[in-house]
Amino acid sequence: MKTRLLIIIISISVMAIVGVVVFGLAMLTFNFDRNLDEGILPEIQEYVTSGDVERLLIQNQIDYIPEKIVVTGGPAFKGDPGCGATIDVNSETHWFEIDSISDPRKMTVYLENPMPCKINHTSCFCNAQMEFAALTLNELSYLTPEEEQKVGKRIQRYFETMPHQISLTKFVVGKYNFNMEEKYTGICGALVTDSTDFAPDNMSQDNMSSNEVSIHGYFSGYMDGPNLWDFSLSVDNEKLCAISDDAQIFEYEKSEE
């Protein structure tokens, strides 16, 4: 009787432990995916405007410019830590980490980004680096006609061999104005329907006239010679994506897979 009771108690304990682990992993995955999919979360931005992060910057003697600050989250392995960057009145950039998005009490300041973006990696500081680049870049640069041809042909081959199907077969390419690592070239583009005119500055479908191209999706990634890295599709246009007004429309053949 005692042995049977002991077995029952052990079984219940094991099930409870497994349940806690599974729940914890589920919450970890939820927070991780949420941060990756949505970038800067609305509730995070509210903390910026509410003054919590500014208060910590002042405590660290950083005379920041209010319009030049970003705060974001990252993979939430424990709690809800955050990070960000700001420019001070002397045009110096400061990177910082906060202990909690929901209740920021401690800030660690860095002179350089302690964890800059790398291919096939993600982090809170990489998210902040991308948002900070979009905030501080004054002018976008574009691909030359020769570079556009090179990128377009590479994306064309990728679309023809990718395992999953895309309903459209035409696209335009541009330059993604974000430096990942020195040897990688940022590329981006849009999936389109046929048109003789292309107006990338008028991306809103509601504002497009009948003689303008229709945008049906976007993509971005990095090229290293013939290699393509971190390629992803998106419904939203990247802030740092620059597509020429006269961008060539490329077309590819769907694979049979």
CORZIPE-V554465 format. One line per field, one symbol per residue. ss: DSSP state (h for helix, s for strand, l for the rest). psi: psi as a letter, one per 20 degrees, with the letter a starting at -180 (. if undefined). A space follows every 10 residues. Layout:
BEGIN
ss=???
psi=???
END
This chain:
BEGIN
ss=lhhhhhhhhh hhhhhhhhhh hhhhhhhhhh hhhhhhhhll lhhhhhhhhh lhhhhhhhhl lllsssssss ssslllllll lsssssssll llssssssll llllllssss llllllllll lllhhhhhhh hhhhhhllll llllhhhhhh hhhhhhhhhh hlllllllls ssssssllll llllssssss ssllllllll llllhhhlll llllssssss ssssllssss ssssllllll ssllllllls sllllll
psi=ghgghggggg ghgghggggg gggghghggg hghghghico qghghhhghi ighhghgghj lomrohimpq prrapmhobm qrraqrpaij kqppqqpqhp ghmohpppqq hqoimrpqpk qqrghgghgg hhghhiphpq qrqrhghggg gghghghghh iqhqqphqjq rqqapompof qgipppqaaq prrpqippnh imiphhjprh jqqppjrrrr aqqnciqpqk pqqqiqpphj popqhkppoq qrpqri.
END
